[in-house]
Amino acid sequence: MKGQVNSYPSLSALTQSTMDTIEPKGRRMDLTNYFEHTKGFGVLATADEKGHVDAAVYSRPHILDEKTVAFIMADRLTHHNLQSSPHAVYLFRENAPGYKGMRLFLTKIREEADSELLYSIRRRKYAAQEGEEEEPRFLVFFTIDTTLPLIGAEGDIHKAEKG
């Protein structure tokens, strides 16, 4: 509302409180196990330097450690947006009754083009059309800033900390 000033929790405080919502106290969620055994539908959302948003269907992330994930992508709009704005959100909805799943808030940390690691971890291989070369692929690494349930959360991570 106009003229109203709100105070929001810091991202680190919010991260811990929302992790407690998703995971039982004292137990870290095993993202590798979750994404290997949970079927569902994923969307990766990005924005360019002007704030124009894009959302694209993406398969499950490759979990490198508890704070790092990677996605394999072609040189399309999502990859283009990440060149000027490193922030993204991956939304995953489980194939289950109701609205179960999670949101991963991500920051790009680096990328590799057509690397050995990319080809060793990719789950699918698409055949190039006859006479065409396979388009370049990028392995894009992200740090996980926070993890929230698919629906609801304690607080709003999009509001800047006031101080």
Contacts in CASP RR format, 6 or more apart in sequence:
PFRMAT RR
TARGET T0000
AUTHOR 0000-0000-0000
METHOD contacts of the structure
MODEL  1
MKGQVNSYPSLSALTQSTMDTIEPKGRRMDLTNYFEHTKGFGVLATADEK
GHVDAAVYSRPHILDEKTVAFIMADRLTHHNLQSSPHAVYLFRENAPGYK
GMRLFLTKIREEADSELLYSIRRRKYAAQEGEEEEPRFLVFFTIDTTLPL
IGAEGDIHKAEKG
5 162 0 8 1.000
6 159 0 8 1.000
6 162 0 8 1.000
7 162 0 8 1.000
8 155 0 8 1.000
8 156 0 8 1.000
8 159 0 8 1.000
8 160 0 8 1.000
8 161 0 8 1.000
8 162 0 8 1.000
9 17 0 8 1.000
9 155 0 8 1.000
9 161 0 8 1.000
10 161 0 8 1.000
11 145 0 8 1.000
11 146 0 8 1.000
11 157 0 8 1.000
11 161 0 8 1.000
14 146 0 8 1.000
14 154 0 8 1.000
14 155 0 8 1.000
14 157 0 8 1.000
15 145 0 8 1.000
15 146 0 8 1.000
15 147 0 8 1.000
17 154 0 8 1.000
18 146 0 8 1.000
18 147 0 8 1.000
18 148 0 8 1.000
18 149 0 8 1.000
18 153 0 8 1.000
18 154 0 8 1.000
18 155 0 8 1.000
19 29 0 8 1.000
19 146 0 8 1.000
19 147 0 8 1.000
21 148 0 8 1.000
21 149 0 8 1.000
21 153 0 8 1.000
21 154 0 8 1.000
22 29 0 8 1.000
22 102 0 8 1.000
22 147 0 8 1.000
22 148 0 8 1.000
22 149 0 8 1.000
23 29 0 8 1.000
28 66 0 8 1.000
29 147 0 8 1.000
31 63 0 8 1.000
31 66 0 8 1.000
31 69 0 8 1.000
32 63 0 8 1.000
34 102 0 8 1.000
35 60 0 8 1.000
35 61 0 8 1.000
35 63 0 8 1.000
35 92 0 8 1.000
38 92 0 8 1.000
38 94 0 8 1.000
39 94 0 8 1.000
39 95 0 8 1.000
40 60 0 8 1.000
40 92 0 8 1.000
40 93 0 8 1.000
40 94 0 8 1.000
40 95 0 8 1.000
41 57 0 8 1.000
41 92 0 8 1.000
41 93 0 8 1.000
41 95 0 8 1.000
42 57 0 8 1.000
42 58 0 8 1.000
42 59 0 8 1.000
42 60 0 8 1.000
42 90 0 8 1.000
42 91 0 8 1.000
42 92 0 8 1.000
42 93 0 8 1.000
43 55 0 8 1.000
43 56 0 8 1.000
43 57 0 8 1.000
43 58 0 8 1.000
43 90 0 8 1.000
43 91 0 8 1.000
44 55 0 8 1.000
44 56 0 8 1.000
44 58 0 8 1.000
44 71 0 8 1.000
44 78 0 8 1.000
44 88 0 8 1.000
44 89 0 8 1.000
44 90 0 8 1.000
45 53 0 8 1.000
45 54 0 8 1.000
45 55 0 8 1.000
45 56 0 8 1.000
45 88 0 8 1.000
45 89 0 8 1.000
45 90 0 8 1.000
45 91 0 8 1.000
46 53 0 8 1.000
46 54 0 8 1.000
46 77 0 8 1.000
46 78 0 8 1.000
46 81 0 8 1.000
46 82 0 8 1.000
46 85 0 8 1.000
46 87 0 8 1.000
46 88 0 8 1.000
47 53 0 8 1.000
47 54 0 8 1.000
47 81 0 8 1.000
47 85 0 8 1.000
47 87 0 8 1.000
48 54 0 8 1.000
48 80 0 8 1.000
48 81 0 8 1.000
48 84 0 8 1.000
48 85 0 8 1.000
49 84 0 8 1.000
49 85 0 8 1.000
51 85 0 8 1.000
54 77 0 8 1.000
54 78 0 8 1.000
54 81 0 8 1.000
56 76 0 8 1.000
56 77 0 8 1.000
56 78 0 8 1.000
58 71 0 8 1.000
58 73 0 8 1.000
58 78 0 8 1.000
58 90 0 8 1.000
59 123 0 8 1.000
59 124 0 8 1.000
60 92 0 8 1.000
61 69 0 8 1.000
61 70 0 8 1.000
61 71 0 8 1.000
61 90 0 8 1.000
61 104 0 8 1.000
61 142 0 8 1.000
62 69 0 8 1.000
62 70 0 8 1.000
62 71 0 8 1.000
62 72 0 8 1.000
62 121 0 8 1.000
63 69 0 8 1.000
64 70 0 8 1.000
64 141 0 8 1.000
66 144 0 8 1.000
67 143 0 8 1.000
67 144 0 8 1.000
68 109 0 8 1.000
68 141 0 8 1.000
68 142 0 8 1.000
68 143 0 8 1.000
68 144 0 8 1.000
69 90 0 8 1.000
69 104 0 8 1.000
69 106 0 8 1.000
69 141 0 8 1.000
69 142 0 8 1.000
69 144 0 8 1.000
70 121 0 8 1.000
70 139 0 8 1.000
70 140 0 8 1.000
70 141 0 8 1.000
70 142 0 8 1.000
71 90 0 8 1.000
71 139 0 8 1.000
71 140 0 8 1.000
71 142 0 8 1.000
72 118 0 8 1.000
72 121 0 8 1.000
72 122 0 8 1.000
72 137 0 8 1.000
72 138 0 8 1.000
72 139 0 8 1.000
72 140 0 8 1.000
73 79 0 8 1.000
73 137 0 8 1.000
73 138 0 8 1.000
73 140 0 8 1.000
74 135 0 8 1.000
74 136 0 8 1.000
74 137 0 8 1.000
74 138 0 8 1.000
75 135 0 8 1.000
75 136 0 8 1.000
75 138 0 8 1.000
78 88 0 8 1.000
79 138 0 8 1.000
79 140 0 8 1.000
82 88 0 8 1.000
82 108 0 8 1.000
82 111 0 8 1.000
82 140 0 8 1.000
86 107 0 8 1.000
86 108 0 8 1.000
86 109 0 8 1.000
87 105 0 8 1.000
87 106 0 8 1.000
87 107 0 8 1.000
87 108 0 8 1.000
88 106 0 8 1.000
88 107 0 8 1.000
88 108 0 8 1.000
88 142 0 8 1.000
89 103 0 8 1.000
89 104 0 8 1.000
89 105 0 8 1.000
89 106 0 8 1.000
90 103 0 8 1.000
90 104 0 8 1.000
90 106 0 8 1.000
91 102 0 8 1.000
91 103 0 8 1.000
91 150 0 8 1.000
92 101 0 8 1.000
92 102 0 8 1.000
92 103 0 8 1.000
92 104 0 8 1.000
92 150 0 8 1.000
93 99 0 8 1.000
93 100 0 8 1.000
93 101 0 8 1.000
93 150 0 8 1.000
94 100 0 8 1.000
94 101 0 8 1.000
94 150 0 8 1.000
99 150 0 8 1.000
99 151 0 8 1.000
100 150 0 8 1.000
101 149 0 8 1.000
101 150 0 8 1.000
102 147 0 8 1.000
102 148 0 8 1.000
102 149 0 8 1.000
102 150 0 8 1.000
103 147 0 8 1.000
103 148 0 8 1.000
103 149 0 8 1.000
103 150 0 8 1.000
104 144 0 8 1.000
104 146 0 8 1.000
104 147 0 8 1.000
105 144 0 8 1.000
105 145 0 8 1.000
105 146 0 8 1.000
105 147 0 8 1.000
105 148 0 8 1.000
105 157 0 8 1.000
106 142 0 8 1.000
106 143 0 8 1.000
106 144 0 8 1.000
106 145 0 8 1.000
107 142 0 8 1.000
107 143 0 8 1.000
107 145 0 8 1.000
108 140 0 8 1.000
108 141 0 8 1.000
108 142 0 8 1.000
109 141 0 8 1.000
109 142 0 8 1.000
109 143 0 8 1.000
110 140 0 8 1.000
110 141 0 8 1.000
111 138 0 8 1.000
111 139 0 8 1.000
111 140 0 8 1.000
111 141 0 8 1.000
112 118 0 8 1.000
112 138 0 8 1.000
112 139 0 8 1.000
112 141 0 8 1.000
113 136 0 8 1.000
113 137 0 8 1.000
113 138 0 8 1.000
113 139 0 8 1.000
114 136 0 8 1.000
114 137 0 8 1.000
114 138 0 8 1.000
115 139 0 8 1.000
117 139 0 8 1.000
118 137 0 8 1.000
118 138 0 8 1.000
118 139 0 8 1.000
121 139 0 8 1.000
122 137 0 8 1.000
126 134 0 8 1.000
128 134 0 8 1.000
146 157 0 8 1.000
148 157 0 8 1.000
END
